[in-house]
Amino acid sequence: MTLIYGHRGAKGEAPENTLTSFQECLKHGVRRCELDLHLSMDGELMVIHDPTLKRTADRRGKVVEYSAADLVKMDARKGGPGWVKPCPIPRLEELFETCDFDHWQLEVKSASRTRAATTVLAIREMAVRFGLMDKVTVTSSSREVLKAAVELTPDLSRGLVAEYAWLDPLKVAQNYGCEILALNWTLCTPERLEKAQRQGLHVSVWTVNEPALMRRLADFGVDSLITDFPGLATATLGNY
């Protein structure tokens, strides 16, 4: 059985990483999601993919140059599918309060040692506060982030995001005690998948938007796939 994760909510259907997008994902009955985190100037966990605001909010500057109170007033509809109402950049806290997901892949982008430490500690504190320790996995392609997670929040589940195979993703995942391997689908060969699963890893492939590819990867036996179109994925894999 291949599980479905909504990518940044339902990125293909609503403005990515906004409350609206996560609500769309839940409407399709998809109870797992993937999202991206950056810290605001005052250290709050904000749900946005890029370190800068230009692409999604059409504003100058970086996320870290604004307070959370300023960021939540910004409209993040730009560049996504058309949406009538404004879609603000959310705090992670707001999503934890309003969205009932069974599992969250929280991707932390590369960060300095200090920021990596601050971020994983903030995630743990919030997961504890909302009783979500067993429903959250911190994922990253950054060694700095995974190292901070191992050292400072060892009781928080970890996942490696692997986009390239220049370092053996399975070895790296093992080194950091990861439970999830979030694999670029182009790296997902049946051999690598089988080896990863033998190693006890949950293999989650991204970003999978074509029905034929969804079916092929489900046939391979991937544990989950991350998609911009959770509705399409549910329809495609419904009988799988």
KATAKA-V982125 format. One record per backbone hydrogen bond with DSSP energy under -1.0 kcal/mol. NH is the residue of the N-H (numbers start at 1). CO is the residue of the C=O. If there is no record, write none. Layout:
NH|CO + NH|CO
This chain:
3|223 + 5|225 + 6|32 + 7|227 + 8|34 + 9|6 + 11|7 + 12|228 + 13|10 + 14|10 + 17|8 + 18|15 + 22|18 + 23|19 + 24|20 + 25|21 + 26|22 + 27|23 + 28|24 + 29|26 + 30|25 + 33|103 + 34|6 + 35|105 + 37|107 + 38|46 + 40|44 + 41|66 + 43|40 + 46|38 + 47|90 + 48|36 + 48|46 + 53|61 + 57|53 + 58|54 + 63|51 + 65|62 + 66|63 + 71|67 + 72|68 + 73|70 + 74|71 + 76|87 + 78|56 + 80|77 + 89|74 + 92|45 + 95|91 + 96|92 + 97|93 + 98|94 + 99|95 + 101|99 + 102|31 + 103|31 + 104|135 + 105|33 + 106|137 + 107|35 + 108|139 + 116|112 + 117|113 + 118|114 + 119|115 + 120|116 + 121|117 + 122|118 + 123|119 + 124|120 + 125|121 + 126|122 + 127|123 + 128|124 + 129|125 + 130|126 + 131|128 + 132|127 + 135|132 + 137|104 + 138|157 + 139|106 + 140|159 + 146|142 + 147|143 + 148|144 + 149|145 + 150|146 + 151|147 + 152|148 + 153|149 + 156|153 + 159|138 + 160|180 + 161|140 + 162|182 + 172|168 + 173|169 + 174|170 + 175|171 + 176|172 + 177|174 + 178|173 + 179|158 + 180|158 + 181|202 + 182|160 + 183|204 + 184|162 + 185|206 + 187|184 + 188|185 + 189|187 + 193|189 + 194|190 + 195|191 + 196|192 + 197|193 + 198|194 + 199|195 + 200|197 + 201|196 + 202|179 + 204|181 + 205|224 + 206|183 + 208|226 + 214|210 + 215|211 + 216|212 + 217|213 + 218|214 + 219|215 + 220|216 + 221|217 + 222|217 + 223|203 + 224|203 + 225|3 + 226|205 + 227|5 + 233|229 + 234|230 + 235|231 + 236|232 + 237|233 + 240|237
